Every structure is written in C-alpha cells, then in structure tokens.
Amino acid sequence: MRWVTVLLVSLLLLLQWPLWFGERGWFAVQRLENQLSQQEQANALAQQDNDRLAAEVHDLKAGLGGVQDQARREMGMVKPDEIFVQIVPPARAASASAR
C-alpha cells in the first residue's frame, strides 16, 4: 500500500510540474504580464510625446503665431519696432571669488 501512495504522489508532482514551471506555466505567465504592463506604460509615454508633437505641428501649420513664438524662443528674433533687452545673471565664479 505504501508504494501505491508514493506512486500517486510522484504522478501528481509530475503532472503539476508543467503547470507551475513549464514554458506556459504560471511563473511564465506572470513574467509576461509584467512585461506587458511595462510595455503599456512605455506606449502611454510615447503616445503623450506623439500628441504633443502633433499639436506643435498643427500650431506651426495653422498660423504664423506659432512660427513667431518658436523663432523668438530658439533664435532670439525680434520685430523691427521692438527693442531687445537681455538680462544676464551675475557669474557664479565672480561671486565665489569675492568671498
């Protein structure tokens, strides 16, 4: 009778092994679900970047206001009747040497 019990327990373990540790087992499914959630987060961030860029492209195509704003920010352009004033903060090296 003892050998029947050992045989049945070993058969049960043999049948359970692929369920837990196999290629399509529980641990593999959990690992894939974690990878899926990480990829979904990365996709959400990429979608936000795409939406932001699409809005910027739309603004640039829609009118000159966006082009002028970008030219002012990136290239320091001014209109002919404007006066450009730039305020430069004091250098840190000069303030450090004065101490």
C-alpha positions as CSV (number, residue, x, y, z in Angstrom):
1,M,0.0,0.0,0.0
2,R,2.9,2.4,0.7
3,W,4.3,2.1,-2.8
4,V,0.9,3.0,-4.3
5,T,0.9,6.2,-2.2
6,V,4.4,7.1,-3.3
7,L,3.5,6.3,-7.0
8,L,0.4,8.5,-6.8
9,V,2.2,11.4,-5.1
10,S,5.0,11.3,-7.7
11,L,2.4,11.1,-10.5
12,L,0.7,14.2,-9.1
13,L,4.0,16.1,-8.9
14,L,4.9,15.0,-12.4
15,L,1.6,16.3,-13.7
16,Q,1.8,19.6,-11.7
17,W,5.4,20.4,-12.8
18,P,4.5,21.8,-16.3
19,L,1.6,23.8,-14.8
20,W,3.9,25.7,-12.5
21,F,7.4,25.7,-14.1
22,G,6.8,24.8,-17.8
23,E,7.1,27.1,-20.8
24,R,3.5,28.2,-20.4
25,G,3.3,27.7,-16.7
26,W,2.1,30.1,-14.0
27,F,5.5,31.8,-13.5
28,A,6.0,32.4,-17.2
29,V,2.5,33.9,-17.4
30,Q,3.3,36.3,-14.5
31,R,6.6,37.3,-16.1
32,L,4.8,38.0,-19.4
33,E,2.1,40.0,-17.7
34,N,4.8,42.2,-16.0
35,Q,6.4,42.8,-19.4
36,L,3.1,43.7,-20.9
37,S,2.3,46.3,-18.2
38,Q,5.8,47.8,-18.6
39,Q,5.3,48.0,-22.4
40,E,1.8,49.6,-21.9
41,Q,3.4,52.3,-19.7
42,A,6.1,52.9,-22.3
43,N,3.4,53.1,-25.0
44,A,1.4,55.6,-23.0
45,L,4.5,57.9,-22.6
46,A,5.2,57.6,-26.3
47,Q,1.6,58.5,-27.1
48,Q,1.9,61.6,-24.9
49,D,5.0,62.7,-26.8
50,N,3.3,62.0,-30.1
51,D,0.3,64.0,-29.1
52,R,2.5,66.9,-28.0
53,L,4.4,66.8,-31.3
54,A,1.2,66.6,-33.3
55,A,-0.2,69.7,-31.5
56,E,3.1,71.6,-32.2
57,V,3.0,70.6,-35.9
58,H,-0.7,71.7,-36.1
59,D,0.2,75.1,-34.5
60,L,3.1,75.6,-36.9
61,K,0.9,74.7,-39.9
62,A,-2.1,76.7,-38.7
63,G,-0.6,80.2,-38.5
64,L,2.4,82.5,-38.1
65,G,1.8,82.9,-34.3
66,G,3.5,79.6,-33.6
67,V,6.3,80.2,-36.0
68,Q,7.0,83.6,-34.5
69,D,6.9,82.2,-30.9
70,Q,9.4,79.5,-31.8
71,A,11.6,81.9,-33.7
72,R,11.7,84.2,-30.7
73,R,12.5,81.4,-28.2
74,E,15.0,79.5,-30.2
75,M,16.7,82.1,-32.4
76,G,16.2,85.3,-30.4
77,M,14.3,87.1,-33.3
78,V,12.7,90.5,-32.7
79,K,10.3,92.6,-34.7
80,P,11.6,95.7,-36.4
81,D,9.9,98.0,-34.0
82,E,10.9,96.1,-30.8
83,I,13.9,96.7,-28.6
84,F,15.7,93.5,-27.4
85,V,16.8,93.6,-23.8
86,Q,18.7,90.6,-22.3
87,I,19.3,90.4,-18.6
88,V,22.4,88.3,-17.8
89,P,22.6,86.9,-14.2
90,P,25.9,87.5,-12.5
91,A,28.5,84.8,-12.9
92,R,28.9,82.4,-10.1
93,A,32.7,82.4,-10.4
94,A,32.8,86.1,-9.8
95,S,30.7,85.8,-6.7
96,A,32.7,82.9,-5.4
97,S,36.0,84.6,-5.8
98,A,34.6,87.7,-4.0
99,R,34.0,85.7,-0.8
